[in-house]
Amino acid sequence: MKGLIMDYELNVPAILRRAEQLFPRKEIVTRLPDKSFHRYTYEEFAGRAKRLASALRNLGLADGARVATLCWNHYQHLEVYFGVPLSGNVVHTLNLRLHPSDLAYIAKHADDRVLVVDDSLLPLYQAIREHAPFEHVVVIGSAPDGTIPYEELLADGDPGFEPADMDERDAAVMCYTSGTTGQPKGVLYSHRAIALHSLASAQAGTLSISERDVVLPVVPMFHANAWGFPFTCTLVGATQVFPGPQLDPESLLDAFEQERVTITGGVPTIWMGILQLLDKQPDRWDLSAMRGMIVGGSAAPRAMIEGFQRRHGLHVIHAWGMTEMAPLGSVAELVSELEQAPEDEQWAYRAKQGLPAPFVEIRARGDDGLVPWDGATMGELEVRGVWIASRYYEDDSQADRWTEDGWFKTGDIVTIDERGFIEIQDRSKDVIKSGGEWVSSVALENAVMGHPAVAEAAVIAVPDEKWQERPLAVVVLREGETATADELREFIAPQFARWQLPDRFEFVDEIPKTAVGKFRKTALREQFAGETVTAS
Ligand code: ADP
């Protein structure tokens, strides 16, 4: 017997309808390139998003045509996030930190018909235009000849545009993985995935975002939908603050203070920079409104999570996700029984990747099948759920990332404990295989980054004649600090078996990073792995 419940389409227009009806006076704030703030209301935002939708229909775009963006985080980008799906088309965020040849490949592969670009990023457009398929280029800011000024496009649109009540299974947004582990691959999110992801992200125990919050996404809107913040915040009517192109620690801290930001999110490298500045000038900013600083994208070292809380009273929330998962996978907030646990155990839990979000299911597979949830046995994490990709867009070269029974293989090597907390040990390509045992590069990095003289550390495998691979640590010291390899090895020794300790420590000025701020381990391996070492 079927239930007798309406078939209500979970789509992006429904998110906007709610925001427009219930929160018209709430604000959306953007830091402009000259550091001044632009402010307007949800009502104005909704009208402009609808104008954009109707203007795109007037351009002849319908039925899932791709509209690409090359933009920083700002209110016009938010309008595109909503206006394009409202028009029945698909918004495709291009990552402006990628190499132009990758961008051209992605735009072509996605068959992007329109590009919306910030005027400051026009040189990047020039670098790819020859190889890109765009029919129309819309420029936010001053538009050169042959392009459409964004404001003119909007002026032609209808603020009363009524979007179709599209099928929730239709595509709304597209993102390519940044290619940390190979050729970029396209993920196509449905309206339904976005609606449910927003609902689950907002709830207590996940990211816990409500109408009362003031949310500043540091994570770029060109990376994994800025972790869904634009959709989640609009659904609940939170105040949204966009930082524009200024992502240095000082500008961010100024914006946190001025706008009384309550929730923010970004990758660990951003928070490392902020922590260093706060340590130097602990009394300069009033961050008393801040409730949660979400960190994800790569492993957040425990020392950092602890440092924010102990020295500055700031609560860091560790989360894990993937482009293939819209992107939220898990969040490491303490469950009630852990609130009674010894402090050390609590920190250990907050540094894990956490419990899966609602409607995300997990399991891990080792060489001999699914591994037990014992917090010790490593295996590759597999996931399934409502907002997880079922395949890549027009690319079946990686069809083996899905199991026969329909789970997605994440490529992350994890342990899962008896409570269901995930702890990422490594990416499968980065794990160090020494003498038949696996060593977690992430665990070593976190331990080394716990040393007060260390700013950043990345651990890679280098080939070894006797052990097959051995760990090598690449370390950036904090300004004015010193530490020797022996000191660092001794510092982390209590946490590891002797054979797991790095044989070599290399000191560098900077660790190369990917377009989304992760350690570029492939570059480090090229630099250091050539020299074969033999451990005793
Ligand atoms: P790319 O695959 O191109 O790097 P993604 O941003 O989708 O782009 O990367 C997802 C991957 O990032 C995950 O599979 C995982 O390896 C890593 N990751 C994300 N969040 C965390 C985290 N909190 N801790 C450790 N690794 C993380």
Residues whose N, C-alpha, C, O or C-beta is under 5 A from the ligand:
A	BS01	ADP	T177 S178 G179 T180 V295 G296 G297 S298 A299 A300 A319 W320 G321 M322 T323 E324 T410 D412 I424 R427
